[in-house]
C-alpha cells in the first residue's frame, strides 16, 4: 500500500484515546487524529518518533492523522483503518499462501447481527469467513501479541467464526502485524486470557490462524510473510 506524503514529528502525549499531540520537525505542535481503539502499549510513548499524514478538508476537524511511530528498531503502523486495505491487497496479490486459491473476495460480509471482514469463495473450495486484526504490541521479548487490551468484540468474532466452521465451512483469523522487530506471534494471555484461550480452541478446531508481518517504511506498507504461531511464549507464562 502506497502512503501519502508523511511528515516527521515527536510524540508529546496521547489523550481521550483518539488524540495525540506531537511536535513536527519544523517545531510546530499539532494534534493528530489517532485511529486506534487499543491501548497502543509499546508503540506510543512520549519522545517516540512519529509520521503523520495531512489532509485539509472542510469536514475534518483535525487535518493530521497519526500513521506510524518508531522505536528506533522498526516503524510501527498504528492507523488501524488501513488494516483491512492491507489484508485485501495481500489476498488479491496471493501473499496469503493458505487462501490464494480463493477467487471471490467480498468485504464486510453480514452474518446475523454482525459483519465479518471478508467472505471468500473459490472453485472446489468451502466458503471461508475471515476476520482481520491489527497487531502492534511487542513486550520485552521479540513476540508480537494480540490483543493489547481486553477485547470482548474479538471474543465475539471468534465465536462467530467457530459457528460458521461448525456448518462445514472454513474460517480464518488473519493477524496483520505492523512492526518488523518481532519473530513470532502469540495471543496475549497476560492481557486477555479469555480471548487467548478461545483462540487456542479455534486453532484446535480447525480455524486457520494466520499471523503475517508487514514491511513498513515512510512510502509504503506491504504484507510480507507469515510468522510462527506460538501458544506458550515465555512472557505469557510469567
Steps between C-alpha positions, in 0.01 A plus 500: 500500500641832392472773759441873452789735579576477872650754738734419788443593859549405866225362722405728791192325642187303415167581663127431466606193299476660155727804547880519498702818539835505322763746394574505130857525375441871427424557870122537465289318760190337349226260607463191281198275471599155628280231340579223748268375776766288675731588785787557252727348762862481377431708190415848629691672778623859539821563309445236232548600138179515300371543146175683425297559187327830429167549327312829525131488411204702635354197680819407684555651843858369516705515178771264634475123547752291691619226264814350656732523794858374531689351793837520324484134392187504287223715369169404663173544312237641736226609259262206531273638227762374251500141625222363280647675195832326568317169540313549171823579315662190647205279404471628143878488459527137609715584802281303741616159386228307680221693325646579159267267308189694598384707203204687652587744776211686659556761769273576796295178489185511714431197716219524753530837671874528430727580211807286443787660309520260203301223333691284251389254233696293251458203267476169688569682829278540805377856563728681742432777750805701604537756776799739499676652801778757516798411721737763638593367844844368588606428857850443643557204267486503120145366481205690352189476718127550453296653651660796676189548717202282590303439180144384554430579135789274400359220714164540325660483156685180589177337610332603173784343304463178699125493433565542126764225512258262671272522195762336282663822381847644546603783731820703540649763728752724325727700730668790319816575701610855431850494643821322393680454832319173579570136416178320602138558597308400813163580653541733798403275791631761744256761367189310387506136616146435376580607144831313509345174615223534241758555226667171602161326490440644153842380384441151637162479328639598162479877464800622301706732722713709265751748649658700215758770558531820294795683355462867588655822382408867451384433143307174532384208714482150353409163650818297470505153659349265756646481851505194729195461724563411863264441788754470780748787473721556803351844562142376527598249769661753734 
